[in-house]
Amino acid sequence: MMSALAGEGPEANDVPRGTAGVIAHVEAFRAALAARDVERVQALRWLAPRPAGERDLLSDMAAAEGIAHAIDALSRFWRRAEVALERVRLVDDLEAEVYERLSLPAESLPIVTVLRRESADAPWKIVCTNEAYDERYVLWVPVAADAVDELALTSALPDGSELLMDGDAGVLAHDAWLVHVRGPQVPPEWPADLPGQTPRVIELATALAADPTERREQLRWLLGCARALLGVVGGHALHLRRERRVLMPQAIDAILAGTATPAQAVRFWARIDRAEGFVLTDGLRLLGLPEIEAREDLLATPAATQALIAWLAERVTKAEHVAVLGTEIAVGERCLLVTGGRRGPRRGRSYGRCGALRLLDTEGTVRRGSRSRMRAPDDLGG
């Protein structure tokens, strides 16, 4: 069965503007793949050099065995594929991302298609389609106990949760969500930052809900389950596999009980990083919130900019909603503006479906007006 994004797309000069034009291009590309139309697929692809993070199965197969063979192999998949459109992120006039949910027999997989064009009046081109890795949550539960049975694990789970295992694989079930379970198993590479060198881990992996409110409920439920399992298997802390972060039991308990301060909540979900001349958050997307970025020289010192980013991250995390684009932030006598951020923190990387907010200097002083306004604490002036 073809996707809701299937069918012949319009020609480039007939493509509508905005998100409709982006969707139409994905439709045309998928239809060309399904029809084994090599010439049309090539016409709709971005053929310029790209970083490794923007390669996909089609580009890798084409490089190894030729584009005709790659299209022939993938056409069978796309004729049967079922995908549901979830979100189109227009980064700017030249870049866009389409987020979808791909249904497979055993699981629901979040995928993202990157599109690019050379100018605002040029047609879109498909860069790549890959799993949206930031839309999956993978937790490791270290196992210190010599033996753990399924009954003991199930008994420890919160009400409304059920664990079904078949050997070393199974599912953790909730009325609304499913988590794939593997283990106990020996991890291929032990994280250096995970305390308690236990020999085995239980891996919990799931696709995150698209709706931010549902996503936060899903994460709280999964953290509650993982925290309960940790007590049974004797581990010291949970490990976020993709993010390479450690979640200590006391911090998990504070998040679940709602007693964590805003600063503690930000540290639990995200870190403040510096990359390519920017200060940025990394992890707010897990909560269905945009990341926050600013050039590191926005304030007097990078440390002052980092403190400002942390303060705004606390505000956004506590309110659980996005600061409105165009919001003015008063920092001393200066006026900063909340705008849309870049596609990602580095070339070839994305901030994910929620994108990012960027703080810019308006090159003026704070003024009265009709736009939304926030005032930063006086000690953040730098």
Secondary structure, 3 states (H helix, E strand, C coil): CCCCCCCCCCCHHHCCCHHHHHHHHHHHHHHHHHCCCHHHHHHHECCCCCCHHHCCHHHHHHHHHCHHHHHHHHHHHHHHCEEEEEEEEECCCCEEEEEEEEECCCCEEEEEEEEECCCCCCCCEEEEEEECHHHEEEEEEEECCCCCCHHHHHHHCCCCCEEEEECCEEEEECCCCEEEEEEEECCCCCCCCCCCCCCEEEEEEEECCCCHHHHHHHHHHHHHHHHHHHHHHCCCCEEECCCCEEECHHHHHHHHHCCCCHHHHHHHHCEEEEECCEEEEECHHHHCCCEEEEECCCCCCHHHHHHHHHHHHHHHHHHCCCCCCCCEEEECCEEEEEEECCCCCCCCCCCCCCCEEEEEEEEEECCCCCCCEEECCHHHCC
